[in-house]
Amino acid sequence: MLDVPVPDPPSLPTVDPNQYEDAQVAADADFKRAELEAFLEAGAWADAFEAWAAETPVTEAQWEIVLDLDLLSHFDFFWDDFADRVGYHAPGIPEDWKERELHPDLTSWGEVSSINAGLTELGQDVCDVLKDDYIDWESEYEAPDDLPDF
């Protein structure tokens, strides 16, 4: 359990999610970032963070590193209409953290891995809370009539 105050929700960037290695969405989509950001501020972020903090293996010392590096400001959440889901990009500590001397308290790959996995889990928890408790719109994507049946 991570016993820390709930941080402020991130401000969402205006980045095309297709620029992320881990996302592929329609380029002309409405990512509904303004709506998602309003939901985060209205309580979705706090709800997800509190649930995540109760279960995460991230330690308070590791959390301080997250805050020192301002990683939370690099979260991104966006609507993926095609998949009818909230997509996300979680920040993380890069592979060259040691060479770059990114933070004096980072001493092992285990810590880096724990932080990165924890932030990924937080991102997924936020998506789940947004979709389950806040989003009331329907996907506007309609599949073409000529798709094969599987």
C-alpha positions as CSV (number, residue, x, y, z in Angstrom):
1,M,0.0,0.0,0.0
2,L,1.3,3.4,-1.0
3,D,0.2,6.0,1.6
4,V,0.6,9.3,-0.1
5,P,-1.7,12.2,-1.0
6,V,-3.5,12.0,-4.3
7,P,-1.6,14.1,-6.8
8,D,-3.3,16.5,-9.2
9,P,-4.6,14.9,-12.4
10,P,-2.4,15.5,-15.5
11,S,-3.3,18.0,-18.1
12,L,-3.8,16.1,-21.4
13,P,-1.6,17.0,-24.3
14,T,-2.7,17.5,-27.9
15,V,-0.5,14.8,-29.2
16,D,-1.6,12.4,-31.9
17,P,-1.6,9.0,-30.1
18,N,-0.3,7.3,-33.2
19,Q,3.1,8.9,-32.3
20,Y,3.3,6.5,-29.3
21,E,4.9,3.1,-29.9
22,D,2.1,1.4,-27.9
23,A,-1.0,2.9,-29.6
24,Q,-2.7,2.8,-32.9
25,V,-5.9,4.7,-33.5
26,A,-7.7,6.4,-36.4
27,A,-5.8,9.5,-37.3
28,D,-8.9,11.7,-37.8
29,A,-10.6,10.6,-34.6
30,D,-12.0,12.9,-31.9
31,F,-9.9,11.9,-28.9
32,K,-12.3,13.7,-26.5
33,R,-9.4,15.0,-24.4
34,A,-11.3,18.0,-23.1
35,E,-14.1,15.7,-21.8
36,L,-11.6,13.2,-20.4
37,E,-9.6,15.9,-18.7
38,A,-12.9,17.2,-17.1
39,F,-13.7,13.7,-15.8
40,L,-10.2,13.4,-14.4
41,E,-10.6,16.7,-12.5
42,A,-14.2,15.7,-11.4
43,G,-12.9,12.7,-9.5
44,A,-11.9,9.9,-11.9
45,W,-8.2,10.5,-11.3
46,A,-8.6,10.5,-7.5
47,D,-10.9,7.4,-7.6
48,A,-8.4,5.5,-9.7
49,F,-5.4,6.7,-7.8
50,E,-6.8,5.7,-4.4
51,A,-7.7,2.2,-5.7
52,W,-4.2,1.8,-7.3
53,A,-2.3,3.1,-4.3
54,A,-4.1,0.5,-2.1
55,E,-2.7,-2.3,-4.2
56,T,0.5,-1.1,-5.8
57,P,3.9,-2.5,-4.9
58,V,5.5,1.0,-5.7
59,T,7.2,2.1,-2.5
60,E,7.1,5.6,-1.0
61,A,10.8,6.1,-2.0
62,Q,10.0,5.1,-5.6
63,W,7.0,7.4,-5.5
64,E,9.3,10.3,-4.6
65,I,11.4,9.5,-7.7
66,V,8.2,9.6,-9.8
67,L,7.3,13.1,-8.3
68,D,10.9,14.4,-8.6
69,L,11.0,13.4,-12.3
70,D,7.5,14.9,-12.8
71,L,6.5,11.7,-14.6
72,L,2.7,12.1,-13.9
73,S,2.6,15.2,-16.2
74,H,3.5,12.9,-19.1
75,F,0.4,10.7,-18.8
76,D,-2.0,10.8,-21.8
77,F,-5.5,9.6,-22.0
78,F,-7.6,9.6,-25.2
79,W,-10.8,8.2,-26.6
80,D,-10.4,5.4,-29.1
81,D,-13.7,5.3,-30.9
82,F,-12.9,2.3,-33.0
83,A,-12.2,0.1,-30.0
84,D,-14.9,1.9,-27.8
85,R,-12.3,2.4,-25.0
86,V,-10.1,4.9,-23.3
87,G,-6.6,4.6,-24.6
88,Y,-3.6,5.8,-22.6
89,H,0.1,6.3,-22.7
90,A,2.0,5.9,-19.4
91,P,5.2,7.7,-18.7
92,G,8.2,5.7,-17.7
93,I,11.9,5.9,-16.9
94,P,14.0,5.4,-20.1
95,E,16.4,2.5,-20.6
96,D,19.4,4.8,-20.5
97,W,18.5,6.1,-17.0
98,K,21.9,5.1,-15.6
99,E,24.0,6.7,-18.3
100,R,22.0,9.9,-18.0
101,E,22.2,9.9,-14.2
102,L,18.5,10.6,-14.2
103,H,18.0,10.5,-10.5
104,P,20.5,10.0,-7.6
105,D,18.1,7.6,-5.8
106,L,17.7,5.2,-8.7
107,T,20.0,2.4,-8.1
108,S,18.7,-0.7,-9.8
109,W,16.8,-2.0,-12.8
110,G,14.4,-3.5,-10.3
111,E,13.4,-0.1,-9.1
112,V,13.0,1.2,-12.6
113,S,10.9,-1.8,-13.6
114,S,8.7,-1.4,-10.5
115,I,8.1,2.3,-11.2
116,N,7.4,1.7,-14.9
117,A,5.1,-1.2,-14.2
118,G,3.3,0.7,-11.5
119,L,2.7,3.7,-13.8
120,T,1.3,1.4,-16.5
121,E,-1.0,-0.1,-13.9
122,L,-2.1,3.3,-12.8
123,G,-2.9,4.3,-16.4
124,Q,-5.0,1.2,-16.9
125,D,-6.9,1.8,-13.6
126,V,-7.6,5.4,-14.7
127,C,-9.0,4.1,-18.0
128,D,-11.2,1.5,-16.3
129,V,-12.6,4.1,-13.9
130,L,-13.2,6.6,-16.8
131,K,-15.0,3.9,-18.9
132,D,-17.0,2.3,-16.1
133,D,-18.0,5.3,-14.0
134,Y,-17.8,8.5,-16.1
135,I,-18.2,8.0,-19.8
136,D,-21.7,7.9,-21.0
137,W,-21.2,8.3,-24.7
138,E,-21.5,5.5,-27.3
139,S,-18.9,4.7,-29.9
140,E,-19.7,6.4,-33.1
141,Y,-17.7,3.9,-35.2
142,E,-19.8,1.8,-37.5
143,A,-18.1,-1.2,-39.1
144,P,-18.4,-1.5,-42.9
145,D,-21.0,-4.0,-44.1
146,D,-18.4,-6.0,-46.0
147,L,-16.4,-7.3,-43.0
148,P,-16.1,-11.0,-42.9
149,D,-17.7,-13.0,-40.1
150,F,-15.3,-14.9,-37.9
